[in-house]
Amino acid sequence: VDPGALIIVEGPQNYQVPAAESGLAAGVPAPEGNLTGIATDPIVLTVSDKLVYSVHEYPNAIAKFPGPDSGAGLVARMNRTWGWIVRDGIAPVWIGEMGSSMRISASRAWAHTVLDYMRQLTPPSSQPVGGSWWHIGVAPDDPDGLQTAWGADHYRAGQLAVTDQLLFHPHAARRCSPGQ
């Protein structure tokens, strides 16, 4: 109907080892969304450059997942479940949900690992992996909203330090002149 629309596809969230008949990689629990099935059963669209895969990334304090929360262990899990799709140039991946209240050091370490991964995973010829922080506003939730109160200048400093890094910054080589 609209060949210009992006089609966003999320992987199934697996907090346990997926069943053999699932088509997902055996032994790969993936609370963020397991996209390993794409290797053997990729989604093929008529307009191929409109497909975007999506995952969710949260620290263990939010996801309640016992796996690695930061560092090399988290990077290895992201590589197994979705990072290879970007690394191998198959399709873009967007972190459709991510966030933390940033109250504990493990959650701050998680945020630094994910941000570094998003920047380093990007092939040099394209834009970094993008993500959406959960959530703007003051609603009491876990994770807390970005703001402590409605209005300007009521931001949680720990979260703002991360969300400011998620803002779009085009690569110098990819900038378009007006009218392009």
C-alpha positions in Angstrom: 0.0 0.0 0.0 2.8 2.4 0.9 6.2 1.4 -0.5 7.9 4.2 1.5 6.8 2.8 5.0 9.3 1.0 7.2 8.4 -2.4 8.3 9.6 -3.0 11.9 9.9 -6.6 13.0 10.6 -7.7 16.6 12.1 -11.0 17.7 10.4 -13.2 20.2 11.5 -12.5 23.8 13.0 -15.6 25.4 13.9 -15.7 29.0 14.7 -19.4 28.8 16.5 -21.5 26.2 14.3 -21.7 23.1 12.7 -25.0 22.1 14.5 -26.9 19.3 11.4 -26.7 17.1 11.3 -22.8 17.5 13.8 -22.2 14.7 15.9 -20.0 17.1 19.5 -20.8 18.0 19.6 -23.5 20.7 21.0 -22.3 24.0 20.4 -18.6 23.3 17.9 -17.1 25.8 17.2 -13.6 24.7 15.1 -11.2 26.9 15.8 -8.5 24.3 14.2 -10.4 21.4 15.8 -13.3 19.7 16.5 -12.7 16.0 18.7 -15.8 15.5 15.9 -17.3 13.3 16.6 -14.7 10.7 19.8 -16.6 9.7 17.7 -19.5 8.3 14.3 -17.9 7.7 14.9 -14.2 6.8 12.0 -11.8 6.1 12.0 -10.8 2.5 10.1 -7.7 1.4 9.3 -6.6 -2.2 11.1 -3.3 -1.3 14.1 -4.7 0.5 15.5 -1.5 2.1 12.4 -0.9 4.2 12.9 -3.7 6.7 14.1 -2.8 10.2 14.5 -5.4 13.0 13.8 -4.3 16.6 14.9 -5.5 20.0 14.4 -4.3 23.6 17.5 -3.8 25.9 17.1 -3.4 29.6 19.4 -4.1 32.5 18.8 -7.0 34.8 17.2 -4.7 37.4 14.4 -4.2 34.9 14.4 -7.4 32.8 14.9 -9.7 35.8 17.2 -11.8 33.6 20.0 -13.7 35.3 22.5 -13.3 32.4 25.3 -10.9 32.0 24.3 -7.3 32.6 27.3 -5.4 31.1 30.7 -5.8 29.6 31.9 -8.7 27.5 29.1 -11.0 28.5 26.4 -8.6 27.5 28.2 -7.8 24.2 28.5 -11.6 23.5 24.7 -12.1 24.0 23.8 -9.1 21.8 26.2 -10.4 19.1 24.4 -13.8 19.2 20.9 -12.5 19.3 20.9 -9.4 17.0 24.2 -7.7 16.5 25.2 -10.0 13.7 22.4 -8.7 11.6 23.9 -5.2 11.6 27.5 -6.4 11.5 26.8 -8.5 8.4 24.9 -5.8 6.6 21.6 -7.8 6.5 19.3 -5.0 7.8 19.3 -2.2 10.3 18.3 -2.9 13.9 16.6 -0.4 16.1 16.4 -0.7 19.9 12.7 0.1 20.2 12.8 0.1 24.0 15.7 0.6 26.3 16.0 2.2 29.7 16.9 2.2 33.3 16.3 4.3 36.4 20.2 4.4 36.7 20.0 4.2 40.5 22.5 1.3 40.8 26.0 0.9 39.4 25.1 -2.3 37.5 22.4 -0.3 35.6 24.9 2.5 34.8 27.4 -0.1 33.6 24.7 -1.7 31.4 24.0 1.7 29.8 27.6 2.3 29.0 28.0 -1.1 27.5 24.9 -0.7 25.3 25.8 2.8 24.1 29.3 1.7 23.3 28.0 -1.3 21.5 25.5 0.8 19.5 28.4 3.0 18.3 31.0 0.3 17.6 28.7 -2.1 15.8 27.9 0.4 13.1 29.6 -0.3 9.8 31.7 2.8 8.8 29.5 3.6 5.8 26.2 3.9 7.7 24.6 5.5 10.7 24.8 4.1 14.3 22.2 1.7 15.7 19.4 3.9 17.0 17.3 3.4 20.1 14.3 4.8 22.1 14.6 5.5 25.8 11.8 4.4 28.1 10.1 6.8 28.8 9.7 10.6 28.7 7.6 11.9 31.5 7.0 11.5 35.3 4.8 8.4 35.6 5.9 6.1 38.4 7.1 3.1 36.6 10.2 0.8 36.5 12.3 2.3 35.1 11.4 5.8 36.2 10.6 8.3 33.6 13.2 10.7 32.3 11.6 13.6 34.2 11.1 14.2 37.9 8.3 16.7 37.2 6.6 18.1 34.0 8.3 21.1 32.4 11.8 22.1 31.3 14.8 21.3 33.5 13.3 18.6 35.5 15.4 15.7 34.2 17.0 12.8 36.0 20.7 13.5 35.4 21.7 9.9 35.1 19.2 9.2 32.4 19.7 12.5 30.6 23.4 11.7 30.3 22.4 8.6 28.3 19.5 10.0 26.3 21.6 12.9 25.1 23.9 10.3 23.5 21.0 8.8 21.7 20.2 12.0 19.8 20.8 11.8 16.0 24.2 13.0 15.0 24.8 12.3 11.2 28.2 11.2 10.1 30.1 14.1 8.4 30.5 12.1 5.2 26.7 11.4 5.0 25.4 14.9 5.4 23.1 16.1 2.6 23.0 19.6 1.3 19.6 21.4 1.5 17.1 20.1 -1.0 18.5 16.6 -1.1 
